[in-house]
């Protein structure tokens, strides 16, 4: 038990003997070190990471993993969780296969406290019922609108649907004349979620006409652009995954398509030079994230961590996403450590009211008024050319779109 001394004021002029010069000892109990449990051997936390390092999402997954590793290398350098318990990452490659994700989950689940990152929606869908049965928490790298209502999933930031809704609301905020807005969709989970948000935003706009452009697997980017031209689109929302959105934007730039374009977070930045030159003045980016050079504590912490862990890495949004997602795990394990128990039951209980502050990297869930943890605001960025932000983006405004509650209502 720890003890400290409390000074006592001497009462001058009293005739009785003064006993206050004796130190008064007050016991200051400290919680015992948490007991051994799944993923915690009383000295180190083991946490799982499932990412596609060899499949179609390998490039993005490598960046996600770099962000995760940079975060914990920084935390472990000062002692680990609550400056006391280092974190060991146990990484498995899914190769983009849901079967491999299920197998990897089964292998790691008995030995990890939680999964601090699962890198794609397909993998999360494949394992989430297993995770729920095992009372295991999972931090998704993706941000489907449905994730915010599932107790054992801990997403951070605005969903793709919020990005899509906000993009349309921003692009059409001063429109009065009839306008044709086209959505380009590839049927990916993230693309579909973004599309739902975009369509919800169009629902009550009488002057807005909508046309859907098919970008399903097997349809070339050139054909997609031909459809955009043939439809007479004036504005375009690209609701597609990063491997699909990149070639489409490149094909639009090559044809110098005279349209306004909105994208969400499923785009690789910085853009190639030719695409960037075309996008300046005609593209907006609706994401719940700052520019790379933002001076708030969260972005600054990211840059410092990457400079120390992987100084030659090219900045990209996936590094930022992997890094930001770790705040949920860190806050949760810290709270459980201070409580004195890190069992899965305690972690699940604490996660119910988890509200990590990422210091400006992504939005924190708002659970006030009985909400289900939806983040309702994004940052609207414009594209800038080389010489500005390393990602080629400049923030215009933090934006909460009028009527954004429709997204929450749609997914409850």
C-alpha positions, 0 to 999 in steps of 0.5 A: 500500500502506498502512503503519503504525508498530509500537513496539519495546521498548528493551532497557536495558543491552545493549552493542551499538548500539541500532537499535530507534529506527528505525521498523519498517514493516509492509506492510498490504495492502488488497484492491483495489476490485472489478472491473467486472462485471454490475450493478457499474460499480466505483462503484455497484451496480445491483439490480432490484426487481419489484413489482405497483404497479398490479394487485391487490397494489398497496397491499401492493407500494407499502409493500414498495417504501417499505421497500426504498427507506427501507433503501437511502436510509439505507445510501447516506447513509453511503456505500453498501455497506461505506460505499463503494458506493451502491446504485441501485434499478431498479424495474419494475411487474409489474401482478400479471402473470407475463408482465410479470414475465418481461418485466421480468426479461429487461429488467433481468437483463443490467444488475443484480447481483441482484434485491433484491426480487420482490414476489409468489409468482407472479412468483418462480415465473415467473422463478426458472428464468430466474434460475437459468440466469442465475446471478442471485440473487433476494430474495423478498418472500414466504416459501414453504416451498420457497424455503429449498431453492433455492440462488439464492433468499434468503428471510428469516424463517419460512415461511407453513407455519411460521406455520400450524403454530405457530398451531394448536399455540399455540391447542390447546396445553392442549386436552383436550376435542374441538374443531372447528377450521376452516381457511379457504382461498383457494387462493393460494400463501401460503394453501396453504402456511399451510394445509399447516402448519396441517394438519400440526399437526393431524395427531397431535391426537386431540381435534381435528376439522378442517373446510375452509371454501372462500374461493376467488375468487368466493365472497363473505366473507359466504358464507364466514362463513355456512359457518363458522357452519353448520359449528359451528367453535370455532376458525378458522385463516384461510389466505388472502392479504391481499386475501381475509383482510381482508373475511373478518375484517370479515364475522366482526366484523360478525356478532360471530362467537363463535370464536377466530381465528388468522392469519399474516402475510397480514393488513393491520394495523392492523385497521379499528376495528370488526374490531379491537374484535371481535378483542381477546381472540379473535385471535392472530397468528402471525408471524416479526416483532416489534411495530412499537414493539419496541426492538431494533436492527432495529425501531429502525433501521426506524423511524428510516429511515422517519422520515427517508425517508417520515415520514408513512407509515402503519406496516404489516407490508409496509413492515417486510417490504420493509425486512427483506428488504434485509439479505440483499442488504446482507450479501451485497454487503458480503461480496463487496466485502471479498473483492474480487470481486462477480461473480455466481459469487462472490455465489452462492458466498457466498450458500450460507452467508449468515446475515444478522442483522436485529437482531430484524426477522425470524428468521435461517436456521439452517443448522446440522446440515445444515438447509436454512435453515428458521426454526422460531420465530414470535412469537405476538401478541394484538390490542390497541386503539388506544393501544398498538403502531401495528399494534395488536399486542402480543407474547405469546411467542416460540414454537417449536412442538413438532414443528415439524420436520415442516414441514422434513421435508414440504418437503425 
